[in-house]
Amino acid sequence: MQNIAIVGGGIAGISVAIQLIHQAKPEMTLTIFEKSGRFGRGLAYQPRQVAHLLNVPAGKMSLNASQPDDFLQWLAQQPAFAADEPAVLAQAYLPRALFGDYVAQRWQEALALAAQQGVQVVLRPQAVTALDLTNSEAPQLQTDGQWQSFSALVLACGNELPRHPAGLTQLAQHTAYVQNPWSDAWLAKLKPDSKVLILGNGLTMVDTLLSLRAAGLKTPVLSVSPHGYGMLPHRHPGLQLRQFSQSLPEQASLRQLLRLFNRARHQVRRLGISAEPLIDALRPHTQRYWQQFSYAEKTLFMRRLRHLWGVARHRVPLHLHDQLQQQRLSGLLEVHAGQVVQARANGDQLDLQICSRVHRDVAAQTFDYQADLVLNCTGPEQDYRKLAGHPLQQAITAGALAAGPLGLGLAADVMSLRLKAGNGAVYPAVYAIGSLLRGELWESTALHEIRQQAVQIATQITGH
């Protein structure tokens, strides 16, 4: 009898669970641990704001790798979308909460199937506090001081909270500082005239800004990030550059790829086309190239190209981009390249000194800003070695696990998605999915990759 544990009940963990149920052998027991107690939707797809949209068209969203139009079929059964043309609906950027409804229904259907097949699903709304991988074929987990053994373990922990910025480390407990922008608790502190600083200028900043406006904030919002790059819109949905994709070599150095990409970028720019379809054409090859890069190339990419790649890769719907531009033009959103260099508590507020870089050829300038709220939207911490007290940090310190390349996620065998010990040995029954594989695969956090990984892991565990 198989006794399988999944740590994480968000989109990655539930994707694996659904695949395991569909491939299940008789008398399988599946235990899912989720510290938030919310199983199924995951953090990104909670019913928070209708304004929070998917940044991928509906036609590319599906939990089922073998049925890429599954979400579209589900939408067609909903009264609100029954009259919409499927081709039009496939290009729509819909509320993330709606996708969460779809996930929740597919999860309930999987639970019903499990009951029919005699698969026992145990939902544990608890945090895993420690791992014991001494017996590589029977990994153990600790919750509430109790240990339990399993025949296979899947780590699907999802995203961690952002790292505290250097200038705010000493004030991390101040009521005006918010480390977790995905929690709505901070909205209770908001007033229409609050002065708000957002650290970061990516997709999380966009969601947070929308939440602020929906909650009634009337004042300008300041966004500060190291480079100050503006968000880019989806301009060419569905445009495929097949010739460029087919011309990509099986092996290439970072320098060679950059040369090919820039040459193609100049060619399409003459036609008024952005780099977006080039990024899409690279997508099927990204994991292979990342694995080929040397340590020096990966380090160079992270230092010089990561932020540019992130801006080009992670875009927002065009109409949402228009809203952002309107706020910038009206003075309701200010974006600065810079960082907080000093912070001081001033009652319920924070007095901040911000070093702003206007241009690389212009000397940096500092200015003072008094904030009622400072929202950390810099992105999740990806180096578990820096998360004191975290069970994965403890496992890395003990040598039971190893940090991934460049400290991103965990070290794993990329062919099987099995995790590695500190000595490089591959565990036969311990797997990882999603963001935990960022260092090994780079492209590993989007639904497209997660659903493929879920099938791969479930197939190995069940032996199908």
C-alpha positions in Angstrom: 0.0 0.0 0.0 1.3 3.4 -1.0 1.3 6.2 1.7 2.2 9.5 0.0 2.6 12.9 1.5 2.4 16.3 -0.3 3.6 19.3 1.6 1.6 22.2 0.2 -2.0 22.4 -0.7 -1.8 25.2 -3.3 -1.9 24.9 -7.1 1.3 22.8 -7.3 0.4 20.4 -4.6 -3.2 20.0 -5.8 -2.0 19.4 -9.3 0.1 16.5 -8.1 -2.7 15.2 -5.9 -5.2 15.2 -8.8 -2.8 13.3 -11.0 -2.1 10.8 -8.3 -5.8 10.2 -7.8 -6.3 9.7 -11.5 -3.4 7.2 -11.7 -4.0 5.7 -8.3 -3.5 2.1 -7.3 -6.0 0.5 -4.9 -5.6 1.3 -1.2 -3.5 4.4 -1.8 -3.4 7.0 1.1 -2.7 10.6 0.2 -1.9 13.0 2.9 -1.7 16.8 2.1 -0.2 19.3 4.6 -1.2 22.9 4.2 -0.4 25.4 6.9 -2.9 27.9 5.8 -5.7 25.4 6.0 -6.9 26.4 2.5 -6.7 23.5 0.1 -7.1 23.8 -3.7 -7.0 27.4 -4.9 -3.6 28.4 -3.8 -2.7 31.9 -2.8 -2.8 33.5 -6.2 -6.4 32.4 -7.0 -8.2 33.3 -3.8 -11.4 35.4 -4.2 -9.8 38.7 -3.2 -10.3 41.4 -5.9 -12.2 41.0 -9.2 -9.6 43.5 -10.6 -6.8 40.9 -10.1 -6.5 39.3 -13.5 -4.7 36.3 -14.9 -1.6 37.6 -16.8 -2.1 34.7 -19.3 -5.0 34.4 -21.7 -7.7 31.9 -20.7 -6.9 29.6 -23.6 -3.5 28.9 -22.1 -4.8 28.1 -18.6 -5.6 24.5 -17.7 -4.9 22.1 -14.8 -4.8 19.2 -17.2 -1.7 18.9 -19.4 -3.6 16.4 -21.7 -6.5 18.8 -22.1 -5.1 22.3 -22.7 -8.6 23.7 -23.3 -10.1 22.3 -20.0 -10.5 25.8 -18.5 -12.2 27.0 -21.6 -14.6 24.1 -21.5 -15.4 24.8 -17.9 -16.0 28.5 -18.8 -18.4 27.5 -21.5 -20.6 25.8 -18.8 -20.8 28.9 -16.7 -23.9 31.1 -17.4 -21.9 34.3 -17.5 -19.8 33.0 -20.5 -22.2 30.7 -22.3 -22.9 33.3 -25.1 -19.2 34.1 -25.7 -17.4 32.8 -28.7 -14.7 30.3 -27.6 -12.0 31.9 -29.8 -12.7 35.3 -28.2 -12.8 33.8 -24.7 -9.5 32.1 -25.3 -7.8 35.5 -25.7 -9.5 37.0 -22.6 -7.6 37.9 -19.4 -10.1 36.9 -16.7 -10.2 37.4 -12.9 -7.9 35.0 -11.1 -10.6 34.2 -8.6 -12.6 32.8 -11.5 -9.7 30.4 -12.3 -9.7 29.6 -8.6 -13.4 28.5 -8.9 -12.4 26.2 -11.7 -9.5 24.7 -9.7 -11.8 24.3 -6.6 -14.4 22.4 -8.7 -11.8 20.1 -10.3 -10.4 19.4 -6.9 -13.8 18.4 -5.6 -14.3 16.2 -8.6 -11.0 14.5 -7.8 -12.0 14.0 -4.2 -15.2 12.3 -5.4 -13.2 10.1 -7.7 -10.8 9.2 -4.9 -13.7 8.0 -2.8 -15.0 5.8 -5.6 -11.6 4.3 -6.2 -10.9 3.6 -2.6 -8.1 6.2 -2.3 -8.0 7.8 1.1 -7.3 11.5 1.0 -6.3 13.1 4.4 -6.2 16.9 4.6 -3.9 18.2 7.3 -4.2 22.0 8.0 -0.9 22.0 9.8 2.6 23.2 9.2 5.4 20.7 8.7 8.1 21.6 11.2 10.9 19.2 10.3 12.0 16.5 7.8 13.9 13.3 8.5 15.3 11.7 5.3 17.6 9.3 7.0 15.7 6.4 5.5 15.7 7.5 1.9 12.9 5.1 1.0 10.7 6.1 4.0 10.9 9.9 4.5 9.4 11.3 7.7 7.6 14.5 8.5 7.0 16.2 11.8 3.9 18.1 12.7 2.9 19.2 16.2 5.8 17.2 17.6 4.7 13.9 16.0 6.6 12.0 13.3 5.0 10.1 10.5 6.6 8.0 7.8 5.6 7.9 4.1 6.5 5.8 1.1 6.9 8.9 -1.1 7.1 12.7 -0.4 6.4 15.6 -2.7 7.5 19.1 -1.7 5.1 21.6 -3.2 5.7 24.5 -0.8 5.0 27.3 -3.1 6.3 30.9 -2.6 7.8 32.2 0.6 7.4 35.7 1.9 9.8 38.4 0.5 13.1 39.2 2.1 13.2 42.3 4.3 15.0 45.1 2.5 18.3 46.0 4.0 17.1 49.5 5.0 14.1 48.1 6.9 15.6 45.0 8.7 15.5 46.7 12.1 11.9 47.8 11.7 10.4 44.6 10.4 7.9 44.5 13.3 6.7 48.0 12.8 2.9 48.3 12.2 3.5 50.4 9.1 5.6 47.8 7.4 3.9 44.9 5.6 6.0 41.9 4.6 3.1 39.9 3.2 1.3 41.9 0.5 -0.9 38.9 -0.3 -2.7 39.2 3.0 -5.6 41.6 3.1 -5.1 42.3 6.8 -3.2 45.5 6.0 -6.2 47.0 4.2 -7.7 47.7 7.7 -4.9 50.3 8.3 -5.7 52.1 5.0 -7.3 55.5 4.9 -8.2 57.5 1.8 -5.4 59.9 2.4 -2.7 57.4 3.5 0.8 57.8 2.1 1.9 54.5 0.7 5.2 53.2 -0.5 5.4 50.0 -2.5 8.8 48.3 -2.7 9.0 46.5 -6.0 7.6 47.2 -9.5 6.4 43.9 -10.8 3.2 41.9 -11.0 2.7 41.9 -7.2 3.0 45.7 -7.2 0.2 45.9 -9.8 -2.1 43.7 -7.8 -1.4 45.7 -4.6 -2.0 49.0 -6.4 -5.4 47.7 -7.6 -6.3 46.6 -4.1 -5.3 50.1 -2.8 -7.5 51.8 -5.3 -10.4 49.4 -4.8 -10.2 50.1 -1.0 -10.6 53.8 -1.6 -7.0 55.2 -1.6 -7.0 58.6 -3.2 -3.4 59.7 -2.8 -0.4 59.1 -5.0 1.5 55.9 -4.5 5.3 55.7 -4.7 6.9 52.5 -6.2 10.6 52.0 -5.7 12.6 49.2 -7.2 16.3 48.7 -8.0 15.9 49.4 -11.7 12.5 51.1 -11.9 11.6 49.2 -15.1 8.0 49.9 -16.1 5.6 47.0 -16.6 5.0 46.0 -20.3 1.7 45.0 -21.8 0.7 41.9 -23.9 0.7 43.4 -27.3 0.8 40.5 -29.7 -1.2 37.6 -28.2 -1.1 34.5 -30.4 1.7 35.8 -32.7 4.1 33.0 -33.4 7.6 33.4 -34.8 8.1 29.9 -36.0 11.2 30.7 -38.1 13.0 32.1 -35.1 12.0 29.2 -32.9 13.1 26.6 -35.5 16.4 28.4 -36.0 17.4 28.1 -32.3 20.3 25.6 -31.8 20.2 22.6 -29.5 23.1 24.0 -27.6 24.2 27.6 -27.1 26.1 29.8 -24.7 24.5 32.8 -23.0 26.5 35.1 -25.3 25.3 33.2 -28.4 21.7 33.3 -27.3 21.8 37.0 -26.5 23.3 37.7 -30.0 20.6 35.6 -31.7 17.8 37.2 -29.6 19.0 40.8 -30.2 19.3 40.2 -33.9 15.8 38.9 -34.1 14.6 41.7 -31.8 15.9 44.4 -34.2 14.3 42.6 -37.1 10.8 42.5 -35.6 11.1 46.0 -34.2 11.3 47.3 -37.8 7.8 45.9 -38.2 6.4 47.5 -35.0 6.5 44.2 -33.1 7.8 44.0 -29.5 10.0 41.2 -28.1 7.0 39.4 -26.6 6.7 36.7 -29.4 10.5 36.2 -29.2 10.2 35.4 -25.5 7.3 33.0 -26.3 9.4 31.3 -29.0 12.2 30.8 -26.5 9.9 29.4 -23.9 10.0 25.7 -25.0 13.8 25.8 -25.0 14.5 27.9 -21.8 14.9 25.0 -19.4 17.4 23.2 -21.7 19.5 26.3 -22.2 19.5 27.1 -18.5 20.8 23.7 -17.7 23.6 24.1 -20.3 24.8 27.4 -18.9 27.9 27.4 -16.8 27.9 28.7 -13.3 29.5 31.8 -14.5 26.8 32.3 -17.2 24.0 31.8 -14.7 25.6 34.3 -12.4 26.0 36.8 -15.2 22.4 36.3 -16.2 21.2 36.9 -12.6 23.3 40.0 -12.2 22.8 41.7 -15.6 19.8 40.2 -17.4 17.4 38.8 -14.8 15.4 42.0 -14.4 15.2 42.7 -18.1 14.0 39.2 -18.7 11.4 39.5 -16.0 10.0 42.6 -17.5 9.8 41.1 -21.0 8.6 37.8 -19.8 6.0 38.8 -17.2 3.5 41.2 -18.8 0.1 42.6 -17.9 -3.1 42.7 -20.0 -3.1 45.7 -22.3 -6.2 47.4 -20.8 -4.6 47.0 -17.3 -1.4 48.6 -18.6 -3.5 51.5 -19.8 -4.8 52.0 -16.3 -1.3 52.0 -14.9 -0.2 54.6 -17.5 -3.2 56.8 -16.7 -2.2 56.7 -13.0 1.3 57.6 -13.9 0.3 60.5 -16.1 -2.1 61.8 -13.5 0.5 61.7 -10.8 -1.3 58.9 -8.9 1.6 56.5 -9.4 5.3 57.5 -9.2 8.0 54.9 -10.1 11.6 55.4 -9.0 14.7 53.4 -9.5 16.4 53.2 -6.2 16.2 51.7 -2.7 15.5 52.5 0.9 18.8 53.2 2.6 17.6 54.3 6.0 14.3 54.0 8.0 13.2 55.4 11.4 10.0 54.9 13.3 7.9 58.0 13.8 4.9 56.9 15.8 2.6 54.9 13.5 4.6 56.1 10.5 8.0 55.3 9.0 10.4 58.1 8.0 12.4 56.8 5.1 15.4 58.0 3.2 15.4 56.8 -0.4 18.3 56.8 -2.8 17.0 57.4 -6.2 18.9 56.8 -9.4 17.5 58.9 -12.2 19.9 57.8 -14.9 23.2 55.8 -15.0 25.1 58.9 -16.0 23.5 61.1 -13.3 24.6 61.0 -9.7 22.2 59.3 -7.4 20.0 61.5 -5.3 18.4 61.0 -1.9 15.0 62.2 -0.7 12.9 61.7 2.4 9.5 60.1 2.4 7.1 59.7 5.3 4.9 56.6 4.9 1.8 55.3 6.6 2.2 52.0 4.9 5.3 50.3 3.3 4.3 47.2 1.3 7.0 44.7 0.4 6.3 43.6 -3.2 9.9 42.6 -4.0 9.0 39.0 -4.7 9.3 35.8 -2.7 12.5 34.7 -1.1 14.0 31.9 -3.1 17.1 31.0 -1.1 16.0 28.7 1.7 19.4 29.0 3.4 18.3 32.5 4.5 15.0 31.4 6.0 16.0 30.8 9.7 13.9 28.1 11.3 12.3 26.9 8.1 12.3 23.1 7.8 14.0 23.2 4.4 16.7 25.6 5.8 17.3 23.1 8.6 17.5 20.2 6.2 20.0 22.1 4.0 22.1 22.9 7.1 22.1 19.3 8.2 23.1 18.1 4.7 19.8 16.2 4.2 19.0 18.5 1.3 21.1 20.9 -0.9 20.4 24.4 -2.1 19.8 24.6 -5.9 22.1 26.4 -8.3 22.9 30.0 -7.2 21.0 29.2 -4.0 17.7 29.2 -5.8 15.3 26.5 -4.5 16.6 23.0 -4.0 19.1 20.8 -5.8 17.3 18.0 -7.8 17.8 15.5 -10.6 16.1 17.4 -13.5 15.1 14.2 -15.3 13.1 12.7 -12.4 12.5 15.8 -10.3 13.8 13.9 -7.3 15.7 15.9 -4.7 19.4 15.5 -3.8 21.1 15.3 -0.5 23.9 17.5 0.5 26.4 14.9 -0.8 24.7 14.8 -4.2 22.9 11.5 -3.8 19.4 11.4 -5.3 16.6 10.4 -3.1 14.4 7.6 -4.6 11.2 8.8 -3.1 11.4 12.6 -2.4 10.3 15.0 -5.2 9.9 18.7 -5.7 7.7 20.8 -8.0 7.3 24.4 -9.0 9.3 27.2 -7.4 11.5 24.7 -5.5 13.1 23.8 -8.9 13.8 27.4 -10.0 17.5 27.0 -9.7 17.6 23.8 -11.7 15.1 24.7 -14.4 14.7 28.5 -14.2 11.3 28.3 -15.9 9.4 26.4 -13.3 6.7 28.6 -11.6 4.1 29.0 -14.3 1.0 26.7 -14.6 2.3 25.3 -17.9 5.4 23.8 -16.2 3.7 22.9 -13.0 1.0 20.7 -14.7 3.7 18.9 -16.7 5.8 18.3 -13.6 2.7 17.0 -11.7 2.2 14.3 -14.4 5.8 13.4 -14.3 5.9 13.0 -10.6 2.7 11.1 -10.3 3.7 8.7 -13.1 6.9 7.8 -11.3 5.2 7.4 -7.9 2.4 5.1 -9.2 4.7 3.3 -11.7 2.4 4.0 -14.6 
